[in-house]
Amino acid sequence: MDSITRTQAWQRLESRWNEGFDSLLDEEKHAIALWRLEAETLNGTLNQFFWNSAGDLALTARSALQSLGMPITLQALDEALAFFGPEYPVNRSVRVDQLKAIEARWGEEVFTPASRTIEALPEDFVQAAVDRLGRLYGLA
């Protein structure tokens, strides 16, 4: 998909997103979750992703990575999610409390290995999500 088509897909997504996140298709939610995962991780590691409201989308990002066939990034995210136990806290205040406990037990660098994997961008997961939107929107 060329850059013009990708731009068109992202613009259509942004327009639909203005109507509300809950009204979006799963593929659209996936693109947003992966964009947030990439942006937060590149800016401040997975710690930042989980601490911020972006972390509300962690399970959506996981689902997106799985559906797009991104095994390296999926494994890295799964390694980080494992620290939360069997029930990932989507609620930010609950998650922050768990993050404090995780960091107290394993140290502040607990997510560094997984973050480094994602930061290396072994798979262009955001681009794959936007390309999928382009096809969904009939732009490709």
ZILIN-V488642 format. One record per residue. N is the residue number from 1. PHI is phi in whole degrees, -180 to 180 (none if undefined). OMEGA is omega in degrees with one decimal (none if undefined). Layout:
<<N;PHI;OMEGA> <N;PHI;OMEGA>>
This chain:
<<1;none;-178.6> <2;-82;-174.4> <3;-66;178.4> <4;-66;179.2> <5;-65;177.7> <6;-63;178.3> <7;-63;178.6> <8;-63;179.1> <9;-64;-179.5> <10;-66;178.7> <11;-64;177.9> <12;-66;177.3> <13;-61;179.9> <14;-60;178.9> <15;-63;179.4> <16;-69;-179.5> <17;-63;177.5> <18;-61;178.1> <19;-80;179.3> <20;122;-177.7> <21;-60;-176.6> <22;-66;-179.8> <23;-85;-176.1> <24;-77;171.3> <25;-71;178.9> <26;-55;-179.3> <27;-62;178.0> <28;-72;176.0> <29;-61;178.2> <30;-61;-179.2> <31;-61;179.6> <32;-66;-179.8> <33;-61;-179.9> <34;-71;176.1> <35;-61;179.2> <36;-66;177.9> <37;-59;-179.2> <38;-65;-175.9> <39;-62;-178.2> <40;-68;-178.4> <41;-68;179.2> <42;-69;-178.7> <43;-83;-174.6> <44;-160;-179.8> <45;72;178.2> <46;-63;175.8> <47;-54;-179.3> <48;-65;178.5> <49;-57;-177.5> <50;-71;-178.5> <51;-69;-176.5> <52;-85;179.5> <53;-62;176.5> <54;-57;179.9> <55;-62;174.8> <56;-60;-175.5> <57;-97;-175.6> <58;-59;-179.2> <59;-72;174.4> <60;-67;176.5> <61;-62;179.0> <62;-61;178.7> <63;-60;179.6> <64;-65;179.0> <65;-60;179.0> <66;-66;-177.0> <67;-69;179.4> <68;-89;179.7> <69;70;-179.8> <70;-114;-170.1> <71;-67;-177.8> <72;-70;179.2> <73;-68;177.7> <74;-60;179.6> <75;-63;179.2> <76;-63;179.1> <77;-65;178.6> <78;-61;178.1> <79;-61;178.8> <80;-71;-179.4> <81;-63;-178.4> <82;-60;179.6> <83;-65;-179.6> <84;-83;-177.8> <85;87;-173.2> <86;-70;-178.0> <87;-120;177.7> <88;-69;-179.2> <89;-81;178.6> <90;-70;178.0> <91;-69;-173.9> <92;-61;-177.1> <93;-66;176.0> <94;-67;-179.4> <95;-64;179.6> <96;-61;177.0> <97;-61;178.4> <98;-67;178.3> <99;-61;178.0> <100;-61;178.7> <101;-68;178.5> <102;-62;-178.8> <103;-67;177.3> <104;-66;-178.1> <105;-81;-172.5> <106;-111;-179.9> <107;96;-176.7> <108;-69;-178.9> <109;-94;-174.1> <110;-56;-177.3> <111;-96;-175.6> <112;-59;-179.9> <113;-59;178.8> <114;-66;178.6> <115;-61;-179.1> <116;-62;177.5> <117;-62;-178.4> <118;-67;179.8> <119;-61;179.0> <120;-73;-179.6> <121;48;179.4> <122;-66;177.4> <123;-138;-179.3> <124;-86;-172.5> <125;-68;178.0> <126;-67;179.5> <127;-62;177.9> <128;-62;178.7> <129;-67;178.8> <130;-69;176.3> <131;-61;178.2> <132;-63;176.5> <133;-63;178.6> <134;-57;178.0> <135;-69;179.7> <136;-61;-179.7> <137;-80;-179.7> <138;76;-178.8> <139;-93;-175.3> <140;-97;none>>
